[in-house]
Amino acid sequence: MVTLAAVVGALTLLAVLNPLRQPDDADLGQRSESGARFVEAEADAGDRPEASATPSNVPSTPPADTLPGAADTLPGATRTDALPPVVDHGPRRGNKVALTFDADMTDAMRRHLRGGAVTSYANLKLIDRLERDGIPATFFLTGMWVEQYPKVTRRLAANPRFELANHTYGHHAFTADCYGLPRIDRRKMTADVARTFDLVSAYGGRQTRYFRFPGLCHDRAALTALAPLGLTVVDGDVVSGDPFATAWQPIVRAVLDQVRPGSVIVLHVTEANAPMTDEALPHILAGLAERGLEPALLSEVLGTGQAGAGSREPDRTDLPDA
């Protein structure tokens, strides 16, 4: 469990490492305590779409429990008539931990790509290492990243050791004051996340109904907006601090100092914004092995009883009357 002191330390380290950071590219996970409560490429030619308004109409993705067999087969699928559970970690038994990688993409990041300010937001060295060593991992993809990197997305989907999850379309904040991220209109939240499920599901592979908020920032209003999608919100109990790190050692220390059986480790695959993650990865894997811990898919770490250890639910899970 990440303490408040650890959070402050991680944020302080990030500020020191990157004092010139652009506010709308911020993506350090906000931590919150576990407990029985909620906290209030280079794209292929022609694959670089202009930013478009997020649709505010009824989402095109049906609720998970209306998709044939989805409630039985997709990890993370939940009831659509209750607030979605928020999960920090799996049961504290056994030796499994989940390596999760966020694939962020914002309008500002896409402008940086097009203007040549950065080379890539897809860390292929990291993916190479995971594939070469046969390491299971779960990727939380933004829809905009999927559109920017269709070939890389196909590569992730084709690997049976990788799971695909949802990280919104354009990495907008779902609450106020979320690390400087631009805030999405509350009326567009449902459609934004549904749109991303549509984009990701088209690639096949190991699909899930797992979802991660940008910055891990959420409140009851955001959870209510996503309830019709029948998903599980996954925060994480080990925040690596890899965004904008200038050395790999602090990333490794942050992970290995916090990790426990059942942990969900938050890392990033966005190379330009997390340039040291691929260098940190082999040291993280070695440290996990020394502790007798083994990477596994998020669905395996959380298990089928996802409202168990490490989950947070409100006192009343039924949705409020309209």
C-alpha positions as CSV (number, residue, x, y, z in Angstrom):
1,M,0.0,0.0,0.0
2,V,1.3,3.4,-0.9
3,T,1.4,5.8,1.9
4,L,0.9,9.6,1.6
5,A,4.5,10.1,2.3
6,A,5.5,7.9,-0.6
7,V,3.1,9.9,-2.8
8,V,4.6,13.2,-1.8
9,G,8.1,11.8,-2.3
10,A,7.3,10.5,-5.8
11,L,5.8,13.9,-6.8
12,T,8.7,15.8,-5.4
13,L,11.2,13.5,-7.3
14,L,9.2,14.0,-10.5
15,A,9.2,17.8,-10.1
16,V,13.0,17.8,-9.5
17,L,13.7,15.6,-12.5
18,N,11.5,17.6,-14.9
19,P,11.1,21.2,-13.8
20,L,10.2,22.2,-17.4
21,R,7.5,19.6,-17.9
22,Q,4.5,20.6,-19.9
23,P,1.3,20.6,-17.8
24,D,-0.9,18.9,-20.3
25,D,1.5,16.0,-20.7
26,A,1.4,15.2,-16.9
27,D,0.9,11.6,-16.1
28,L,2.1,10.6,-12.6
29,G,-0.4,8.4,-10.8
30,Q,-2.3,9.9,-7.9
31,R,-2.3,7.4,-5.1
32,S,-5.2,6.7,-2.7
33,E,-5.5,4.3,0.2
34,S,-7.1,0.9,-0.2
35,G,-10.2,0.3,1.9
36,A,-13.9,-0.1,1.6
37,R,-14.7,3.2,0.1
38,F,-14.3,5.3,-3.0
39,V,-12.1,8.3,-3.3
40,E,-14.1,11.4,-4.1
41,A,6.2,6.2,-35.1
42,E,5.5,7.0,-36.0
43,A,2.2,6.2,-37.4
44,D,1.9,4.6,-40.9
45,A,1.2,7.1,-43.7
46,G,-2.3,8.2,-43.4
47,D,-2.7,7.0,-39.8
48,R,-2.3,10.4,-38.1
49,P,-5.9,11.6,-37.8
50,E,-6.6,15.2,-36.8
51,A,-8.1,15.6,-33.3
52,S,-11.8,15.3,-33.3
53,A,-14.5,16.1,-30.8
54,T,-15.4,13.2,-28.5
55,P,-19.0,12.1,-29.3
56,S,-21.5,12.9,-26.6
57,N,-24.3,10.6,-27.9
58,V,-25.1,7.1,-26.7
59,P,-21.9,5.0,-26.8
60,S,-21.5,2.6,-29.7
61,T,-20.0,-0.1,-27.4
62,P,-22.9,-2.0,-25.8
63,P,-22.6,-2.6,-22.0
64,A,-20.4,-5.6,-21.2
65,D,-23.3,-7.7,-19.9
66,T,-25.1,-7.3,-23.2
67,L,-22.3,-8.5,-25.4
68,P,-22.7,-12.3,-26.1
69,G,-20.7,-14.1,-23.4
70,A,-18.8,-10.9,-22.4
71,A,-19.8,-11.0,-18.8
72,D,-18.5,-14.6,-18.6
73,T,-15.4,-14.2,-20.7
74,L,-13.9,-10.8,-20.5
75,P,-11.8,-10.1,-17.4
76,G,-13.0,-7.0,-15.6
77,A,-16.6,-7.2,-16.8
78,T,-19.0,-6.1,-14.1
79,R,-22.6,-5.1,-13.4
80,T,-24.0,-2.1,-15.3
81,D,-26.5,-1.1,-12.6
82,A,-23.9,-0.3,-10.0
83,L,-20.8,1.8,-9.6
84,P,-17.7,0.0,-10.9
85,P,-15.3,-1.5,-8.4
86,V,-11.9,0.3,-8.0
87,V,-9.0,-2.1,-7.6
88,D,-5.6,-1.4,-6.2
89,H,-4.1,-4.9,-6.0
90,G,-4.9,-8.6,-5.9
91,P,-4.9,-10.9,-2.9
92,R,-1.8,-10.8,-0.8
93,R,-1.0,-14.4,-1.2
94,G,1.1,-16.4,-3.7
95,N,3.9,-14.8,-5.7
96,K,2.2,-13.1,-8.6
97,V,2.4,-9.4,-9.5
98,A,1.1,-7.5,-12.5
99,L,3.3,-5.4,-14.7
100,T,1.0,-2.8,-16.3
101,F,2.1,-0.2,-18.9
102,D,0.1,2.9,-19.8
103,A,0.2,4.1,-23.4
104,D,-0.6,7.8,-23.1
105,M,-1.4,10.1,-25.9
106,T,-2.7,13.7,-25.7
107,D,-3.3,16.4,-28.3
108,A,-0.1,18.1,-27.2
109,M,1.9,14.8,-27.5
110,R,0.6,14.3,-31.0
111,R,1.6,17.9,-31.9
112,H,5.1,17.2,-30.6
113,L,5.3,14.2,-32.9
114,R,4.2,16.0,-35.9
115,G,6.4,18.9,-35.2
116,G,9.5,16.7,-34.7
117,A,10.0,17.7,-31.1
118,V,10.0,14.0,-30.1
119,T,10.7,10.9,-32.0
120,S,8.4,8.3,-30.5
121,Y,5.8,7.6,-27.8
122,A,6.1,3.9,-28.4
123,N,9.0,2.2,-26.5
124,L,9.8,-0.7,-28.8
125,K,12.9,-1.6,-26.8
126,L,10.7,-2.3,-23.8
127,I,8.3,-4.4,-25.9
128,D,11.2,-6.2,-27.4
129,R,12.5,-7.1,-23.9
130,L,9.1,-8.3,-22.7
131,E,8.7,-10.5,-25.8
132,R,12.2,-11.8,-25.7
133,D,11.9,-12.9,-22.1
134,G,8.3,-14.1,-22.4
135,I,7.1,-11.7,-19.7
136,P,3.3,-11.3,-19.2
137,A,2.1,-7.7,-19.2
138,T,-1.1,-5.7,-19.4
139,F,-1.2,-2.5,-21.6
140,F,-3.7,0.3,-20.8
141,L,-4.1,2.0,-24.2
142,T,-5.5,5.4,-25.1
143,G,-7.5,5.4,-28.3
144,M,-5.4,8.2,-29.7
145,W,-2.2,6.1,-29.1
146,V,-3.9,3.1,-30.9
147,E,-4.6,5.4,-33.9
148,Q,-1.1,6.7,-33.9
149,Y,0.5,3.2,-33.6
150,P,-1.7,0.7,-35.4
151,K,1.2,-1.7,-36.2
152,V,2.5,-1.6,-32.6
153,T,-1.1,-2.2,-31.3
154,R,-1.4,-5.2,-33.7
155,R,1.9,-6.5,-32.3
156,L,0.6,-6.2,-28.7
157,A,-2.7,-7.9,-29.6
158,A,-0.9,-10.8,-31.3
159,N,1.1,-11.7,-28.2
160,P,-0.8,-14.2,-26.0
161,R,1.2,-13.0,-23.0
162,F,-0.2,-9.5,-23.3
163,E,-3.6,-8.2,-22.3
164,L,-5.2,-5.0,-23.6
165,A,-7.1,-2.5,-21.4
166,N,-8.6,1.0,-21.7
167,H,-6.9,4.3,-20.7
168,T,-9.5,6.8,-22.3
169,Y,-9.3,8.2,-25.8
170,G,-7.2,11.3,-25.4
171,H,-5.9,11.1,-21.8
172,H,-8.1,13.9,-20.4
173,A,-8.8,14.3,-16.7
174,F,-12.0,13.1,-15.3
175,T,-11.8,15.3,-12.2
176,A,-10.5,18.8,-11.5
177,D,-6.9,19.5,-10.6
178,C,-5.5,16.3,-12.0
179,Y,-1.8,17.1,-12.7
180,G,-2.7,19.9,-15.2
181,L,-4.4,17.6,-17.6
182,P,-7.3,19.2,-19.6
183,R,-10.6,18.1,-18.2
184,I,-13.2,16.2,-20.2
185,D,-16.8,17.3,-20.2
186,R,-18.8,15.1,-17.8
187,R,-21.4,14.5,-20.5
188,K,-18.7,13.0,-22.8
189,M,-17.1,10.6,-20.3
190,T,-19.1,7.5,-21.1
191,A,-18.7,7.9,-24.9
192,D,-15.0,8.6,-24.6
193,V,-14.3,5.4,-22.8
194,A,-16.8,3.4,-25.0
195,R,-15.0,4.8,-28.1
196,T,-11.7,3.5,-26.8
197,F,-13.1,0.0,-26.1
198,D,-14.3,0.0,-29.7
199,L,-10.9,1.0,-31.1
200,V,-9.0,-1.5,-28.9
201,S,-11.4,-4.5,-29.4
202,A,-11.0,-4.3,-33.2
203,Y,-7.4,-5.6,-32.8
204,G,-8.5,-8.9,-31.1
205,G,-6.1,-10.6,-28.8
206,R,-6.6,-10.7,-25.0
207,Q,-9.3,-8.1,-24.5
208,T,-10.5,-7.0,-21.0
209,R,-13.0,-4.6,-19.4
210,Y,-10.2,-3.1,-17.3
211,F,-10.0,0.7,-17.3
212,R,-7.5,3.2,-15.8
213,F,-8.2,6.8,-15.3
214,P,-5.5,9.3,-16.4
215,G,-3.5,10.3,-13.3
216,L,-5.6,7.8,-11.4
217,C,-7.9,10.7,-10.7
218,H,-11.6,9.8,-10.2
219,D,-14.6,10.7,-8.1
220,R,-18.1,9.4,-7.7
221,A,-19.4,11.4,-10.7
222,A,-16.8,9.8,-13.0
223,L,-17.5,6.3,-11.7
224,T,-21.2,6.9,-12.2
225,A,-20.6,7.9,-15.8
226,L,-18.7,4.7,-16.5
227,A,-21.1,2.3,-14.8
228,P,-23.1,1.6,-17.9
229,L,-20.0,0.2,-19.6
230,G,-19.6,-2.7,-17.1
231,L,-15.9,-2.3,-16.3
232,T,-13.4,-2.5,-13.5
233,V,-11.3,0.5,-12.6
234,V,-7.7,-0.5,-11.9
235,D,-5.5,2.0,-10.1
236,G,-2.4,0.2,-8.7
237,D,-0.5,0.0,-5.5
238,V,3.0,0.5,-6.9
239,V,3.6,3.8,-8.7
240,S,6.9,3.6,-10.4
241,G,7.4,7.4,-11.1
242,D,8.8,6.6,-14.5
243,P,7.3,9.5,-16.4
244,F,10.1,12.0,-17.2
245,A,12.7,10.2,-15.0
246,T,16.3,10.9,-16.1
247,A,17.8,7.8,-14.6
248,W,16.6,4.2,-14.2
249,Q,17.7,3.7,-10.6
250,P,14.9,5.7,-8.9
251,I,12.3,3.8,-10.9
252,V,13.7,0.5,-9.8
253,R,13.9,1.6,-6.2
254,A,10.3,2.9,-6.2
255,V,9.0,-0.5,-7.6
256,L,11.1,-2.8,-5.4
257,D,10.5,-0.8,-2.2
258,Q,6.7,-1.0,-2.6
259,V,6.1,-4.4,-4.3
260,R,4.3,-7.2,-2.5
261,P,2.4,-10.3,-3.6
262,G,-0.6,-9.3,-5.6
263,S,0.8,-5.8,-6.5
264,V,-0.3,-3.9,-9.6
265,I,2.8,-2.0,-10.9
266,V,2.1,1.2,-12.9
267,L,4.7,1.8,-15.6
268,H,4.6,3.5,-19.0
269,V,5.4,2.5,-22.6
270,T,5.5,6.1,-23.9
271,E,9.1,6.4,-24.8
272,A,9.6,10.2,-25.0
273,N,7.7,10.8,-21.8
274,A,9.2,7.8,-20.0
275,P,12.6,7.4,-21.5
276,M,14.2,5.3,-18.8
277,T,11.6,2.6,-18.4
278,D,13.2,0.1,-20.8
279,E,16.5,0.4,-18.9
280,A,14.8,0.0,-15.6
281,L,12.8,-3.1,-16.7
282,P,15.6,-5.7,-16.5
283,H,16.6,-4.5,-13.0
284,I,12.9,-4.6,-11.9
285,L,12.6,-8.2,-13.3
286,A,15.8,-9.2,-11.5
287,G,14.6,-7.7,-8.2
288,L,11.3,-9.4,-8.4
289,A,13.0,-12.7,-9.0
290,E,15.2,-12.2,-6.0
291,R,12.0,-11.6,-3.9
292,G,10.4,-14.7,-5.2
293,L,7.8,-12.7,-7.2
294,E,6.7,-13.5,-10.7
295,P,5.1,-11.3,-13.3
296,A,1.6,-12.4,-14.5
297,L,-1.3,-11.0,-16.4
298,L,-3.5,-8.6,-14.5
299,S,-6.4,-10.9,-14.8
300,E,-4.4,-13.7,-13.2
301,V,-3.3,-11.4,-10.4
302,L,-6.7,-10.1,-9.6
303,G,-8.5,-13.4,-10.2
304,T,-12.2,-13.8,-10.7
305,G,-13.3,-12.3,-7.4
306,Q,-12.3,-8.7,-8.3
307,A,-14.2,-7.1,-5.5
308,G,-12.0,-8.8,-3.0
309,A,-8.7,-7.8,-1.6
310,G,-7.4,-4.5,-2.8
311,S,-10.8,-3.2,-4.1
312,R,-12.7,-0.2,-2.9
313,E,-16.5,0.1,-3.1
314,P,-18.9,2.7,-1.8
315,D,-21.3,1.9,1.1
316,R,-24.1,1.7,-1.5
317,T,-23.2,0.4,-5.0
318,D,-26.6,0.9,-6.6
319,L,-26.7,3.8,-9.0
320,P,-28.7,6.8,-7.8
321,D,-32.2,7.3,-9.2
322,A,-32.4,9.6,-12.2
